[in-house]
Amino acid sequence: MRTQWIACMALGLSFLFLSSFSFADEPVKSETFTLWQLPSQGPSQMMSYVILTPGGKLIVIDGGMKCDAPYLLDFINERASEVELWIITHPHLDHMDALGVLLDKGTAPKINKVLASLPEAQWVETHCSESEFTSFQAFTESLKNSGLPCEDAELDQKFEIDGLQFHVLGIRNPEFTQNPLNNSSMVFRVHDPRKSVLFTGDLGLEGGDKLMKSPLAEFLPSDYVQMAHHGQRGVNEAFYQKVNPSYCLWTTPLWLWDNDRGEGFDTGPWKTVETRGWMEKLAIKKHYVMHEGLHQID
C-alpha cells in the first residue's frame, strides 16, 4: 500500500508539473500591433511598412521600388498567408512599384483589399512629368488587370482591423499643382490603446498647411511619425510640432540622411539635416532610420 501511495503521489506531482509547464508554454497574444520599417534593397529612397495585428492580420503600406519586391514578398510570406489591406499613399514609383511588379508577375500574395486616393489620369498627365505619368499609367493598369478591389479613401474615414483603429486625415489635393503627387499623399493615423503612428507619405508644404488648417488637425498628435518625403522638403516644422512625436520614422538612405552628394556631410541640395535640426527641438526618444536596416516596433 505504501508503495502504491508513493507512486500515486509521484504521478500527481508529475501531472501538476506538466500542467503548469504546458500553460506557461502557451503563446501570449500581443496587446498591441507590430510595425516593421523595411530597408531599401537598392540605393534609392523608398517607403515600405508592414503591420501585424495581435490576431495575425497583415497590413502593407506602399512597398517600395521594383527591386524591393522580392524581399517584400518573402517578408510577407514568412508572417501570413494573405494581406488584409494594402495601402498606397500616392503613385510615385518608390512607393508603388513593388506592388505593381508583384501583380504583373502573378506572384503577389492574396490581397483582400487595396486602399488608395489616386488622382485622375488626365490630371496627372496635365500637371506631372512625363515619367510620372508613365509610371502612373503602368501601375493603374496593373491594378486594374489584377482584379483586386481598390477602395477610394475618403477624408475623415475611420475603420477598424482586428482592434487597430485607422483614421484618414488627408487624401488627394487636386488644387495643388506644385509638387502635385507628393501633395496628394494620403495621410492617416493608426492607433490602439498602446501606441499611435502617423503616416504622411511624401506630403509637401502645401498639403501639410491645408491639413493643419482643417478640423482634422486635432488628430495629428501621435507617438510615432513617418517623416514626410523621406525627411526632406516635406511638411514644415510647425506640422511636426503639432504632431509632437516621441519617435521618428525615417525612410531615408544614408546619403540622404547625411545630405551627402558624394563630397561629405551636408554637401548636397537636400534638406534632411535641416529637418533633423527641427526634431532636436522636440523630446524625441529615438530615430528609426532606414539605412540602419530592418526596424521592428512592438
C-alpha positions as CSV (number, residue, x, y, z in Angstrom):
1,M,0.0,0.0,0.0
2,R,2.8,2.4,0.9
3,T,4.5,1.8,-2.4
4,Q,1.2,2.4,-4.3
5,W,0.7,5.6,-2.3
6,I,4.1,6.9,-3.1
7,A,3.6,6.0,-6.8
8,C,0.3,7.9,-6.9
9,M,1.9,10.9,-5.2
10,A,4.7,10.9,-7.7
11,L,2.2,10.7,-10.6
12,G,0.1,13.5,-9.2
13,L,3.2,15.8,-8.8
14,S,4.3,14.9,-12.3
15,F,0.8,15.9,-13.6
16,L,0.9,19.2,-11.8
17,F,4.4,19.9,-13.1
18,L,3.4,19.1,-16.7
19,S,0.2,21.1,-16.5
20,S,2.0,24.2,-15.2
21,F,4.6,23.7,-17.9
22,S,2.1,23.5,-20.7
23,F,0.2,26.6,-19.5
24,A,3.4,28.5,-19.3
25,D,4.3,27.5,-22.8
26,E,1.1,28.7,-24.4
27,P,1.7,31.7,-26.7
28,V,0.7,35.0,-25.2
29,K,-1.3,37.2,-27.6
30,S,0.2,40.6,-28.0
31,E,-1.6,43.6,-26.6
32,T,-0.6,45.8,-29.5
33,F,0.4,45.7,-33.2
34,T,3.9,45.2,-34.5
35,L,5.2,47.6,-37.1
36,W,8.2,47.0,-39.4
37,Q,10.1,49.6,-41.4
38,L,11.7,47.7,-44.2
39,P,15.1,48.6,-45.6
40,S,15.7,49.5,-49.2
41,Q,17.2,46.8,-51.5
42,G,18.7,49.5,-53.7
43,P,20.4,52.8,-53.4
44,S,17.3,54.9,-53.7
45,Q,14.9,56.3,-51.1
46,M,11.7,54.3,-50.8
47,M,8.9,53.6,-48.4
48,S,7.7,50.2,-47.2
49,Y,6.0,49.3,-43.9
50,V,4.3,46.1,-42.7
51,I,1.9,45.9,-39.7
52,L,1.0,42.7,-37.9
53,T,-2.2,42.8,-35.8
54,P,-2.4,41.0,-32.5
55,G,-4.7,38.5,-34.3
56,G,-2.2,37.8,-37.1
57,K,-3.6,40.0,-39.9
58,L,-1.2,41.8,-42.1
59,I,-1.3,45.3,-43.5
60,V,1.2,46.6,-46.0
61,I,1.9,50.3,-46.6
62,D,3.3,51.2,-50.1
63,G,6.1,48.6,-50.6
64,G,8.9,50.4,-52.4
65,M,10.6,50.1,-55.7
66,K,10.6,47.2,-58.2
67,C,13.9,46.0,-56.7
68,D,12.3,45.8,-53.3
69,A,9.6,43.4,-54.4
70,P,11.4,40.0,-53.8
71,Y,12.4,41.0,-50.3
72,L,8.9,42.3,-49.5
73,L,7.2,39.2,-50.8
74,D,9.5,36.9,-48.7
75,F,8.8,39.1,-45.7
76,I,5.1,38.9,-46.1
77,N,5.1,35.1,-46.8
78,E,7.1,34.4,-43.6
79,R,4.4,36.1,-41.5
80,A,1.0,35.5,-43.0
81,S,-0.8,33.7,-45.9
82,E,-2.6,36.8,-47.1
83,V,-2.6,40.6,-46.8
84,E,-5.7,42.0,-45.2
85,L,-5.2,45.5,-46.6
86,W,-2.6,47.2,-48.8
87,I,-2.4,51.0,-48.6
88,I,-0.8,53.1,-51.3
89,T,-0.1,56.6,-50.0
90,H,0.5,58.1,-53.5
91,P,1.5,57.0,-57.0
92,H,5.3,57.5,-57.1
93,L,7.4,54.6,-58.2
94,D,9.4,54.4,-54.9
95,H,6.1,53.7,-53.2
96,M,4.0,51.7,-55.6
97,D,6.3,49.8,-58.0
98,A,6.9,46.8,-55.7
99,L,3.2,46.0,-55.7
100,G,3.0,46.7,-59.4
101,V,5.7,44.2,-60.3
102,L,4.2,41.5,-58.0
103,L,0.9,41.9,-59.7
104,D,2.4,41.8,-63.2
105,K,4.3,38.7,-62.4
106,G,1.4,37.0,-60.7
107,T,3.5,36.4,-57.6
108,A,1.6,38.8,-55.3
109,P,0.2,37.2,-52.1
110,K,-3.6,37.1,-51.7
111,I,-4.7,40.7,-51.1
112,N,-8.1,41.3,-49.7
113,K,-8.3,45.0,-50.5
114,V,-6.3,48.0,-51.7
115,L,-6.9,51.4,-50.2
116,A,-5.7,54.5,-52.1
117,S,-6.6,58.0,-53.1
118,L,-5.4,58.1,-56.7
119,P,-5.8,61.2,-58.8
120,E,-7.5,61.2,-62.2
121,A,-5.2,60.2,-65.1
122,Q,-5.9,63.4,-67.0
123,W,-4.9,65.5,-64.0
124,V,-1.6,63.5,-63.7
125,E,-0.9,63.9,-67.5
126,T,-1.5,67.7,-67.2
127,H,0.3,68.6,-64.1
128,C,3.0,65.9,-63.6
129,S,6.2,65.0,-65.5
130,E,6.1,62.5,-68.4
131,S,7.9,59.9,-66.4
132,E,5.4,60.3,-63.5
133,F,2.5,59.9,-65.9
134,T,4.1,56.8,-67.5
135,S,4.7,55.1,-64.1
136,F,1.2,56.1,-63.0
137,Q,-0.4,54.5,-66.1
138,A,1.6,51.3,-65.7
139,F,0.6,50.9,-62.0
140,T,-3.1,51.7,-62.5
141,E,-3.1,49.2,-65.5
142,S,-1.5,46.6,-63.3
143,L,-4.0,47.2,-60.5
144,K,-7.0,47.1,-63.0
145,N,-5.8,43.8,-64.6
146,S,-5.3,42.2,-61.2
147,G,-9.0,42.5,-60.4
148,L,-8.2,43.5,-56.8
149,P,-10.9,45.6,-55.1
150,C,-9.5,49.1,-54.8
151,E,-11.3,51.4,-52.4
152,D,-11.1,55.1,-52.8
153,A,-10.2,56.6,-49.4
154,E,-12.4,59.3,-48.0
155,L,-11.5,62.2,-45.9
156,D,-12.2,61.6,-42.2
157,Q,-12.8,57.9,-43.0
158,K,-12.5,55.6,-39.9
159,F,-12.3,51.9,-39.8
160,E,-11.0,49.1,-37.6
161,I,-9.0,46.0,-38.4
162,D,-8.5,43.5,-35.5
163,G,-8.6,46.2,-32.8
164,L,-6.5,48.7,-34.8
165,Q,-8.1,52.0,-35.5
166,F,-7.4,53.7,-38.8
167,H,-8.3,57.4,-39.4
168,V,-7.8,59.0,-42.8
169,L,-6.7,62.7,-42.3
170,G,-5.7,63.6,-45.8
171,I,-6.4,62.5,-49.4
172,R,-5.6,63.7,-52.9
173,N,-5.4,67.5,-53.3
174,P,-6.0,68.3,-56.9
175,E,-5.9,72.1,-56.3
176,F,-2.2,71.8,-55.6
177,T,-0.3,71.7,-59.0
178,Q,3.1,72.4,-57.4
179,N,4.8,69.3,-56.2
180,P,1.5,67.7,-57.2
181,L,1.7,63.9,-56.5
182,N,3.5,64.4,-53.2
183,N,1.0,66.9,-52.1
184,S,-1.8,64.4,-52.8
185,S,-0.3,61.8,-50.4
186,M,-2.8,60.0,-48.2
187,V,-2.3,60.9,-44.6
188,F,-3.6,58.5,-42.0
189,R,-3.2,57.6,-38.3
190,V,-3.1,54.1,-36.9
191,H,-3.6,53.5,-33.2
192,D,-4.6,51.2,-30.4
193,P,-4.6,51.7,-26.6
194,R,-0.8,51.2,-26.5
195,K,0.6,53.4,-29.4
196,S,-0.2,55.6,-32.3
197,V,1.6,56.1,-35.7
198,L,1.0,59.0,-38.2
199,F,1.8,58.2,-41.8
200,T,2.3,61.2,-44.1
201,G,3.7,59.6,-47.3
202,D,5.5,62.4,-49.2
203,L,3.3,65.2,-48.2
204,G,4.6,68.6,-49.1
205,L,4.3,72.1,-47.7
206,E,1.0,73.0,-49.3
207,G,-0.7,69.7,-48.4
208,G,0.7,69.9,-44.8
209,D,-0.6,73.5,-44.4
210,K,-4.0,72.5,-45.7
211,L,-4.2,69.7,-43.1
212,M,-3.0,72.0,-40.3
213,K,-5.8,74.5,-41.1
214,S,-8.5,71.7,-41.2
215,P,-10.6,70.4,-38.3
216,L,-8.7,67.1,-38.6
217,A,-5.5,68.7,-37.4
218,E,-6.6,67.9,-33.8
219,F,-5.9,64.2,-34.6
220,L,-2.3,64.8,-35.7
221,P,-0.6,64.2,-32.3
222,S,0.9,60.8,-32.3
223,D,3.6,58.7,-30.6
224,Y,5.4,57.9,-33.9
225,V,5.6,60.0,-37.1
226,Q,6.7,58.8,-40.5
227,M,8.8,61.8,-41.7
228,A,7.2,63.3,-44.8
229,H,9.1,62.9,-48.1
230,H,11.8,60.8,-46.6
231,G,12.6,63.6,-44.2
232,Q,13.3,66.5,-46.5
233,R,11.3,69.1,-48.4
234,G,8.1,67.7,-46.9
235,V,5.8,69.4,-44.3
236,N,7.1,72.3,-42.3
237,E,8.4,72.5,-38.7
238,A,5.0,73.6,-37.3
239,F,3.4,70.4,-38.6
240,Y,5.9,68.3,-36.7
241,Q,5.4,70.5,-33.6
242,K,1.7,69.8,-33.8
243,V,2.3,66.0,-34.1
244,N,4.7,66.3,-31.1
245,P,6.0,62.7,-31.6
246,S,8.3,60.8,-29.3
247,Y,9.7,58.7,-32.1
248,C,10.6,59.4,-35.8
249,L,10.4,57.0,-38.7
250,W,12.8,58.0,-41.5
251,T,12.5,56.1,-44.9
252,T,15.9,57.5,-45.7
253,P,19.1,56.0,-47.1
254,L,22.5,57.1,-45.7
255,W,23.3,59.6,-48.5
256,L,20.0,61.4,-47.9
257,W,20.2,61.2,-44.1
258,D,23.6,63.0,-44.3
259,N,22.7,65.2,-47.3
260,D,25.8,63.8,-48.9
261,R,26.1,64.2,-52.7
262,G,29.5,62.4,-52.6
263,E,31.5,65.2,-51.1
264,G,30.8,64.7,-47.4
265,F,28.2,65.6,-44.8
266,D,25.7,68.3,-45.7
267,T,27.1,69.0,-49.1
268,G,24.0,68.1,-51.1
269,P,20.9,70.1,-52.1
270,W,18.5,68.1,-49.8
271,K,17.0,69.4,-46.6
272,T,17.4,66.4,-44.3
273,V,19.9,68.0,-42.0
274,E,17.6,70.9,-41.5
275,T,14.7,68.6,-40.7
276,R,16.9,66.7,-38.2
277,G,17.6,70.1,-36.5
278,W,13.8,70.7,-36.1
279,M,13.4,67.3,-34.4
280,E,16.3,68.1,-32.0
281,K,14.0,70.7,-30.5
282,L,11.4,68.1,-29.7
283,A,11.6,65.4,-27.0
284,I,12.4,62.6,-29.4
285,K,13.4,59.4,-27.7
286,K,14.6,57.5,-30.8
287,H,15.0,57.9,-34.5
288,Y,14.4,54.8,-36.7
289,V,16.4,55.4,-39.9
290,M,16.0,53.1,-42.9
291,H,19.8,52.9,-43.7
292,E,20.3,51.2,-40.4
293,G,18.4,48.1,-41.6
294,L,15.1,46.5,-40.6
295,H,13.4,48.1,-37.7
296,Q,10.7,46.3,-35.6
297,I,8.5,48.3,-33.3
298,D,6.3,46.4,-30.8
